[in-house]
């Protein structure tokens, strides 16, 4: 176990934590907006109304939140790769 391994492990753990923290809040809010949108769709279907296919403020917000969560998840994946690389390098 050399200094390169320790450095890779440390950077990996930091990136995993950073990615998790960046993805957690947007993903939670995205799930809440998605559930609210599904509830509105069920209500409008029950009422017999037609939903327009245009973008709403909520759909734009969901796209932004989903993208933020994806970026956070990608950072965490890079962290996992660094941790595994730390084990692979000898």
Helices and strands as residue ranges (DSSP letters): H 3-47, H 57-88
